[in-house]
Amino acid sequence: YPLATGDRQETASPVNYKIHLRPEVYITTQEVEGQKSDLVLIDTRSTFEWLKGHLPEAVHINWKDLYTDDVRRPIAPDQMRKLLSRHKIGNKKTVVYYCTGGIRSGYAWLVHALSGLPTARNYEGGMEAWKHRSGQ
């Protein structure tokens, strides 16, 4: 279909994307409950959300601390390592990022991965899934 770009017209060709899902990146509520002692839970929500409630033994790191400017450019790997170190987060346990539903924590997971740190996981359901877990 033609696209107008100033005085000329360009034609865009359809593109087929291939999706490669990586289920190992995500963690479920059941896994969080069953593996708590082996995990470091990081709440990436705002301070206000954190104060209203969070997962037991979680650490609070606002997702806004993981980018540097208006375009949300990820912080540098050394800054990420220093940030985790300031919160006494080492490499012995699996880091699990969470927020309300998985978007902000997904960004945190990405910054973690780009920093070359050991594998982390994203609790995609976040606080909403935690609130609605069975038996609660």
PyMOL commands that set and color helices and strands:
alter all, ss='L'
color gray80, all
select helices_A, chain A and resi 23-25+29-38+47-52+63-66+77-86+103-114+126-131
alter helices_A, ss='H'
color red, helices_A
select strands_A, chain A and resi 2-5+8-11+39-43+59-60+94-98+120-123
alter strands_A, ss='S'
color yellow, strands_A
deselect
rebuild
show_as cartoon
